[in-house]
Structure formats: structure tokens, C-alpha cells
Amino acid sequence: MRVHAIFIGHFAPALVVAAQRRAPHLGILFVAAQFVDYLFAIFLLTGTEHMRFRQGATALVPFDLYDMSYSHSLAGTLVAALLFAGPVYVYYRKVRPAVLASVVVLSHWFIDLLVHAADLSLVGGPPKFGLGLWNEPAIAIALELALIGAAFFFYIRATRPPFRQAGHSRVYILAAVLLALQLFNWFGPKEGNTTIFALTMLVVFTALAFLADWAGRGRRTRPFRRKRFH
């Protein structure tokens, strides 16, 4: 059973933002990265939105995402970003973490825009948008790996672990789990049931958020050092 394509690429903004000063915890940002798909899964379960598995829908994934009027419209994503920012502001009592989290939520639509077929909207109806890189598997795979690889490199370089022994091992474990799930998404079974699909998304995304919270626990942004010129 596939989970969701352009899966790990969505976590790239979470890693980049987590390396900023006074950013939310990495686990919270992992939820933010997939908050739009949390909503999509809930809307699938309640019959508010619809999809089907259809061979040939795209060259890379068999998702016919013909009805995502609320969760995957740009307007809906903006609303989702604002909704997510609220609890983050209450938790941290500061504006900056809430803004950073909302940026990660909003990034979801723009990353989807790169790979989806024309199934994304501005306000829920036509016209529909999508650059369709899922129909160019080599490009889509390379892009996703490049996004997440660069994000992990930046996060590791920009933050420091709370302990010296195996200091980055937790982050490497997180990266390995994400890669394994992505490989399963690309090359695993291509048939599916939408109810199981939605439930799987909710469970896997939540498990990954807990794993990310563990991986990022105690990490601190490295102090910026100005280069001295002699």
C-alpha cells in the first residue's frame, strides 16, 4: 500500500525552518509539513473530498486526485496555515514560531505544484494547476531526493546535537526511515483502497512526527560567526 508520493520532499522546508532561531520543535514542523494532507485524509474519510487509484493516472503514481477542492486549493492551504499557526502561538507565546510553522504549512501547495498533474486549484474550482513532474519519473525522483538531501545537509550543518557521542545518529535514523518509506511509495504495490490510504497517511505522518521530535530533541542552532579578514 502506498502512502503518498512527493512524500519526503514536503519535509524539506520543515528541516530548513527547524534550523532557524526560535523555530518550533522539529516534530511540530513535521506535522506542519503534512498538515494539508492530514486534512485531505480526514476529508477522504468523511466523503468531503475524493480520489481514486487508476493505473496511468501519472507515470510515477496511480493517483487520480480529481476532487481536492478544500485541502489542496491555495486558499484552503492559506486557511490551514492560519489554523495551524494558532495553537503554535498559544504553545510558544511568541509570534515568530507561529509564522515559521505557517510558512511550512503553506510550502505544501507549492511543492505539490511541481509534481502534481493539473489537480490543484486557487479557490477550489477551475482553472486547475500542476507542472506534472510525476509524468517525468526521473526528474521527479531526482528533485525529491535533492530537496530532502539538501535540507538534511543544511539542518545538520546549521544545528548541533546535545551530546557528542553519536551526535547526529538520530537525524541519520530519521533520514533512513524517510528514504525507506519513499522507496516503498515509488516502487511498492500500485493498487489501493482510499479508506486504507487515508488511515495510513494519518498513522504514518503522526509516527514520523514523533520520530522527528526524537531526532531533533535538544539540538540547537549553531551561533553565526563572522569571518575575519586580515
N, C-alpha and C positions, 0 to 999 in steps of 0.2 A: 504494500500500500504506500503510495507516495504521500509526502507531507505537503510540500508546496515548493514550486520552482522559484528561482531567484531568491532562494531561502537565506543563505548566509550573507549574500550581498546586502541585505537590509540591516545587518548588524554592523556594517562598516561605520555608518555615522555614529552609532552608539559608542563604539570604541574610540573614535576621534573625540567626541564630546566628553567622554569619561576622563580624558587626559587633560581637560581644561580645569582651571582653578575654580573651586566651589561648584563643581559639577555634581549632579546626583550620583548615587551609587551605580555601579555598572549593571547590577541586577535590575534596577528600576529602568535604566536606559534600554535594556534588552526587551523589557515589556513595551516601552515606548516604541521601539523599532518595529514591533509586530502588532501594535495596538489596533491598527486598521484591519489587520487580518483576524485579530480577536473578534472585532465587530462583525467581520464577514462570516466567521464561523457561527457566531450567535444568530445572525440573520439567516444563514442557511438552515440552521436547526429550527428556527421559528417560521420558515417559509417566506420571510420578508425579501430575501434575495435568492437567486438560483444560479446553478451551474450544471454542467454535465460532462462526463468523460466521453470523449469522441476521438477515436484514432484519426490522426491527420489534422486535428484542430490547429496544431502548430507542429513544426518538425521536431521540436525538442520535448514538448509536454502535451498530453492529451486533454488539456483543459479548455472547454468551451465556456468562457466566462461571460455569458450573454446578458446577465442581469446582476449588476453590482451598482445600482443607481445611488445608493446611500453611502456605503462604506468606501467605495473607490471613485467617487466623484471628488474633484478638487475642493468643492465647497464642503462636502462631507468630511474630507480629511482635515480641513481647517477647523471645523467644529470639533472633530475628535482631538485635535491638538489642544484646543482650548479646554476641553473637558479633562484631558489628562493633566494639563498644567495646574488645574485647581487643587487636586489632592497633593501634588508635589509642593505647591506653595504652602499649603497647610502643614505639611510634614516638616519642611525646612524653615518656614517662616521667613523666606527670602525670595525675591523676585528672580534672581539670576538662575537658580536651579530650575525653576518653573519654565523660564524662557528656553533654557537649553533643552529640557525634556520635550517641550512642544516642537522645537526645531527637528528633533529626531523623529517625532511622530509625522511631521509634515514631509520629511525626506522620503517616506514610504511611497507616496504618489509619484514622485519624480523618478525614483529608481524603477518602479513599475513601468513608467512611461517608456523607458529604454527598451524593455524586453517584451512587454505585452503586445498582442495584436490590438487592433482598434476596438478596445472594450472599456477604456477609461473615458470619463466624461468630466465636464466642468461643473455642471449643476444637476446631473442625473439623467439628462436626455441627450439627443443628438446635438452637435456632432460628437463622434467618439474618436479617441486618440490612442496612439501606441506606435512606437517605431518598429515593433515586430522583430526584435533580435532573436526571439525564440525560434524564428524560421531560419536563423543562421546559427546553428548549434555551436560551431567552432568559435564564433565571435562571442556568443552569449556566455559560453563556459569560460573562455579566456577573460572576459570582462569581469565576471563574478569573482573568479579566483584573484584577479588583480586587485579588485576593490577590497576584498577581505584581507588579502595578504598585505597590502599597503597599510590598511587600518591597524592590523595586529603589529606590524613593524613600528608604526608611529606610536601606538599605545605602549609598547614595551620600552621604546626609547624615551618617551616623554614621562613615564612614571617609574617609581622604584618600589620594589616589594618591601614588606615589613620585616623580612628576615633574610639573612644572607644565604643560608643553606637552601639549595634548590629554589632560589628566589623567584624564578619565572616559571617553575614547573606547573603551577596551577593554570596559568594562562596558556601554556602549551597543551595541557589536557583539554581545556576549553576549545582550542583551535582544532585539535584532533577529532573531538566529538562532532564539531560543526562540519568538518570536512567529510567525515564518515556519513553523516546524515545527508549531506549534499550529494555524495556519490550514489547513495541509495535512491535519492529523488531522481537523479538523471538516468540511472541505469537499472532501477528496480522495476517491479511489476507496473504495467501501464493501465490496468483495469482498476476500477474503484467504485465505491459507494459513497454518495455525497454525505450521508449521515456519519459514516465512519470517518470520512475525510475531515469533516468539521470537528468531530470529537478528538481526532488525532492531533489536529492543529492546536487545540486548546491545551491538551495534555503535554505535548512536546514543547510548545513555546513556554509554558509555565516551568517545565523541568529545566529548560535551558536558562531561564531567568534565574532560577535558584543556583544553577551551576555557575553562571556568570557572577552572581553575588559572591559565591565562594571564591572564585578565581580572582576577583578584584578586591576582596576584603583586605583592608589595611594598606593598599597601595596609595602612594602619594605622588602628586605632581612634582617632578624634579624642578628645582629652582632654576630660573633663567639666569644664565651667566653671560655677561657682555664680554666680547673678545677685546683684549687689549692690544693696541697697536703701538709698536715701539718705533 
